[in-house]
Amino acid sequence: MQTDHGSIETPIFMPVGTAGTVKAVHQRELKNDIGAQIILGNTYHLYLRPGLSIIEQAGGLHKFNGWDKPLLTDSGGYQIFSLSAQRRLSEEGAIFKSHIDGSKHFFSPENVMDIQRTIGADIIMAFDECTPYPCDLDYAENSLALTHRWLDRCMTRFSETDQKYGYQQTLFPIVQGSVYKDLRIKSAEYIASKNAFGNAIGGLSVGEPAEEMYAMTELVTNILPKDRPRYLMGVGTPVNVLESIALGIDMFDCVMPTRNARHGLLFTQNGIINIRNEKWKNDFSVLDENGTTFVDQEYSKAYLRHLLVCNELLAAQIASIHNLGLYLWLVKEARKRIIDGTFASWKNKMVQQMATRL
Amino acid sequence: MQTDHGSIETPIFMPVGTAGTVKAVHQRELKNDIGAQIILGNTYHLYLRPGLSIIEQAGGLHKFNGWDKPLLTDSGGYQIFSLSAQRRLSEEGAIFKSHIDGSKHFFSPENVMDIQRTIGADIIMAFDECTPYPCDLDYAENSLALTHRWLDRCMTRFSETDQKYGYQQTLFPIVQGSVYKDLRIKSAEYIASKNAFGNAIGGLSVGEPAEEMYAMTELVTNILPKDRPRYLMGVGTPVNVLESIALGIDMFDCVMPTRNARHGLLFTQNGIINIRNEKWKNDFSVLDENGTTFVDQEYSKAYLRHLLVCNELLAAQIASIHNLGLYLWLVKEARKRIIDGTFASWKNKMVQQMATRL
């Protein structure tokens, strides 16, 4: 994928930088150590803090946080439902109360386009309703129709407005439809018809069994154009990522590598480590002998365990860099395997290995 | 100063790595970005967590935390009085309860030498009583006598035991005496008579006015041998550091640069910034145009303020690197000025500048 902030090699994993920062990680570490090619910002969070006025005065989020590579923002729809204190949906949009100070706000397809223009994302996401799981057919059907109508409004507004800071911005529509085959097919066909530069799949990884997620993903990737990036939003574990790449997914984002890191859960090629476990207490071997970042060679398992037990900030820093490094290695290796034709057998081996509890 | 882990150029500031980590800072940042030459570890904390068995199995703290330059440990005396849940002092030593789990422990001059041998510090501190401020003359007199008796026991034990990991360790005695001239003189003379490789001044910066601190420091540095490093423990602000260098101090440690960083207080050559202040909200200039670390050029004031307001971990990381970088720059510049004979006038200018509230 090409953007004015540089190219992105797919499949790619996008570290989540909720409030304009990938938690506990310096921008230069993202670039030089982890090898991140694109990061994600959350519209809901950035809109509330620091607010659009600050971001606009800075010249966009890239200038504000010093990240000069590609940037994607979500639409805020997901956070309105998962975070805000109170919300009311209507045809027009969503009224919600801030989870920070209870202040009242309104998001519509139109102003969410404007907000993302102002944040300055290279890739802007459509404003949609992300249905919960489980969700009855009636609700899912009505919600999908609303999401499609909102998409049209997003596209109209997007086409009527200009880029803000001298570089191209592009809009990705989002397939919804809960876990209903017919709805997912209908939505995928509708989204495909929009001929966007890239397309996303939303409303998965919200509590449904992994099999349902894979089934829906497969249905949808068979319909979305194969020559455009297909982005599975909010997914997932390394195993989820591998299985979804096999189904044709090109882009991922998830808080899991950083959030789990802060709780001491490390993903490795050989399985999952809970560094809090007593067994690592006097394991002075390097953090991850297969790891690709400096933390993997410079710190030991016993040292990281000690830091975590003591609630030291450095624990989150080390574990976050490790996990993100692993995710970025994983998608890079997948790309290599796809190109040399060994992906399927490699993937099956890795899925086995990486699900192990060490 | 020469140690088996490398040389140290004085005057020097030692970042505090309480539990074997300088909070929020990677070891490679300490070395490459901040230019730290020696860091401090706290015996009290390290003894409680991870505990001596783990540190010994690792081969000492250097091996455990990956810091391969010089290391100094304090004796734990200060923490017993400032942190522990309960303590009882006797001629023999101090019984105290852990602030973490209430467990009961005993420190004596002898076992504190053994503990620091095991932690593996290059520089080991004598076990002393750090008197509070204010402190009546009687208490100070008795306490000083005890500290001197304890010093003799420390030196005996130290000389009877061997280095543990194949490199030299050295013991610094500590001058006490509260803010009583006679006691300070008596103590300094006693400590000087021990002919140690280096000597420390304790019991200052515990609440007394700066003038008292400077007066006591001057008294003592006039007695301690000038050809050995003189270490003022737990001091202080950049202004305190500059004034004390003028009085002959060679070594400093303080939690201030890192602790204040976590609260958003930045020290700069031009004064003190409280980055939480509204005025920095849309100041997109670099964090510190005179700064020597990457964070000073790569992040803006407005961005750091945003991170701090949002309680983002990166805020502590950025501010800690900045403040430590400033302290290490300060002592390096002081050294240069001492050598070229312009220290006094430079110091007076800097003391004015750096005390300003920006």
Interface residues (C-beta under 8 A of the other chain):
Chain A: A19 G20 T21 K23 A24 V25 H26 Q27 R28 R49 P50 S53 I54 Q57 A58 G59 K63 F64 N65 G66 K281 N282 F284 F294 V295 E298 Y299 S300 A302 Y303 H306 L307 V309 C310 E312 L313 L314 A316 Q317 I318
Chain B: A19 G20 T21 K23 A24 V25 H26 Q27 R28 R49 P50 S53 I54 Q57 A58 G59 K63 F64 N65 G66 K281 N282 F284 F294 V295 E298 Y299 S300 A302 Y303 H306 L307 V309 C310 E312 L313 L314 A316 Q317 I318
